[in-house]
Amino acid sequence: MAIAVEMPKMSDTMEEGVLVAWLANEGDAVSAGDVIAQVETDKATMDLEVYDDGVLLKKVIEAGASVPIGGLIAVLGKEGENPDDVLAQYGSGDGAAPTSGEAEAAEPEPAVADPEPSGDGASAPVPVTVADDGRVKASPLARRMAQDGGLDLRGVQGSGPEGRVVKRDVEAALAGSAPVAAPVSAPAPKPQPVAVPTPATPRPAPAPALPVGESADTPMSQMRKTIARRLAASKFTAPHFYLTMEVDMQATTALRKEMNAMQEAQGLGKISFNDFITKACAVALRRHPAVNSSWLEDEGVIRHHGAVHVAVAVAIDEGLVTPVVRNADQKGLAQIAAETKDLATRARDRQLDPSEWEGSTFTTSNLGMFGIEEFTAIINPPNACILAIGGIMDVPVVENGEVVPGKRMKVTLSCDHRVVDGATGAAFLGDVKRFLEDPMLMLL
Amino acid sequence: MAELQYREALRAAMTEEMERDENVFLMGEEVAEYDGAYKVSQGMLDQFGPKRIIDTPISENGFSGLGIGAAMMGLRPIIEFMTWNFTFVAFDQIVSNAAKVRYMSGGQLKVPIVFRGGNGGAGQLGATHSNSVEPFYANVPGLKIIAPSNPDDAKGLLKSAIRDDDPILFLESELMFGLKGEVSEEEDYLLPIGKARIAREGDAVTLVAHSKSYWLAMEAAEELAKQGVEATVIDPRTIRPFDFDAVVDSVKQTNRLVIVDESQPFGGIASEVAFQIQQRCFDFLDAPIARVTAKDTPAPYAKNLIEAWMPSVDEVIEASKKVLYMN
């Protein structure tokens, strides 16, 4: 029988995906591991690989169409096989309710994107629980529990090896909780990093200048929808309060200058102010477990995370992503700098693997480079706090009765009051300030 | 209760049974004049005399056959092997005669005999003297195999073994002869053959381990408890017949199983337990069954290598975390 190719779940937050471009034509022979299309999820453009050998019998949706997870995208089979039985199984001849997408005209001939990826074809970009032949990897117990509970395992994200659905996943699904972030202290095995071929993805052309007075409608991208959903949920459910402190950045400025001279001498990249702040937050988080926590409504617990994973908000074309510097409390400044730079670069190219933006325990957002003095940020769930960082300003300060030039930066901590109280947040912020004003303290 | 060494518990069991039944006798290398190679039979020659405590030449095949013949004729011999490594020269007597006579005679003859001695690795003894023989003999229908981990079980099970009408292989350990433990002073203390002991109860993972390995499992369980993981530890005590029901009951609660077994992995005891459990409670397993065994090579001699070769507490902890998806 012919084989259905479904929209895979490519990230925790993904609900549907847009098929950006087809890389194979009907009638083409494909083998397991071949990339047949590119899919835009809420955060990245990813390759859609097939898991079987055969012929691409039918493209069920057009480029630009949006399909929910599990929706039919294509049918594979033997040469000359009839795809109708698969199409019938999915309800209609024209696939899973494709919604109209960008104008097809925007799709140029895909500049050959390596149609035969080299040998490593077996590696899937994400731990997809459901292989596209519909088989679900699940432990025997998980299967029995799902059957007893009337749960369809195809909708459950597995946290076991190779995406295996295990007891805890079924329990979470039955309890109705979204399968978010596995316990951070015991991260699920990382999916193998995949070298995503440089995207031949058609970039949306810059919007033509509008004649004065005319409005234009743009379809909501997956990323904008995700931002809307997650941040609205955060702001509506987490009672935010805000703490602002001014930090004297004189010592950090001096130390940074010294360290960057050493970095340069070794041919290494520069350490940014933001890297110092990441480090300061990480070390302070280690001392304030209450801040390094999550309110987990569905589980009825507040989890103090065992590891300190600091996410750094990165602005990209259509929105923002928050790649994570893992175990930042245990890393040196040079390493934090190198990792952050790499993550930010790849984020802008939309080449991050979902595992790289999942599992944070704290987030920072820096608008200093845009001349912002101070601002408040919305908490990135399931974090308990986010630090909004303003620019370092040259200001006159009074020292020993004299006005002298000073360097000051304002930071604002948004706290989820369900987890963190005022005094707790203030103590944490006080430590961040102390580490930045005397940076040797956090390097010891 | 009295505190006894493992060897003293074995001696107490043999002495009590010999006092109770004049058909019971002990035969083996150095058991009489030398008081036993590992002093298990110390003082027994003085108590029972040379007719019932019998020294043999180095001739395992010969005195095993002699014992089997005596058992067929109505006596109840206890045959001591210095270690189980030396039974390979008596393999034919044990496998072809002791195990098969009752079956082949249509039940006219029985072989109430106990073969006992030290089994398994005991330090730097080299490849030929470090065998765990459970898998070899457990493969033979007609033999019962007992491997107690502590003095109390050693006494209660050896007494039951001597009274049993079938041939029994009783596996001890050179490293455990000095192990002390509380032993019941109940008169006629008999423990049932084929019944496991639940040594520790927890809901996270089931550890199954016999003989010396039992102690590794217990130590691993204590370490895991410090990390918030409560393990059930089951000591099967008898290898054949094996108390699979006890393991099934526990796995239905914990959904995870780790088997610790000092014998070789290929076709070993752990393999059979894993097979039986997946067969009997497949739908209760949340992770593939794990096992910790000796490595699949001849036992090395060097100290660091034999330590790496033998199962360790760390390996048991690691395997437990794996089935718990904690790694």
Chai-1 contact restraints between the chains, C-beta under 6 A:
chainA,res_idxA,chainB,res_idxB,connection_type,confidence,min_distance_angstrom,max_distance_angstrom,comment,restraint_id
A,S139,B,D286,contact,1.0,0.0,6.0,A-B,restraint_1
A,P140,B,F282,contact,1.0,0.0,6.0,A-B,restraint_2
A,P140,B,D283,contact,1.0,0.0,6.0,A-B,restraint_3
A,P140,B,L285,contact,1.0,0.0,6.0,A-B,restraint_4
A,L141,B,N255,contact,1.0,0.0,6.0,A-B,restraint_5
A,L141,B,F284,contact,1.0,0.0,6.0,A-B,restraint_6
A,L141,B,L285,contact,1.0,0.0,6.0,A-B,restraint_7
A,L141,B,D286,contact,1.0,0.0,6.0,A-B,restraint_8
A,R144,B,D283,contact,1.0,0.0,6.0,A-B,restraint_9
A,G160,B,Y325,contact,1.0,0.0,6.0,A-B,restraint_10
A,V166,B,D286,contact,1.0,0.0,6.0,A-B,restraint_11
A,K167,B,D286,contact,1.0,0.0,6.0,A-B,restraint_12
A,A186,B,M326,contact,1.0,0.0,6.0,A-B,restraint_13
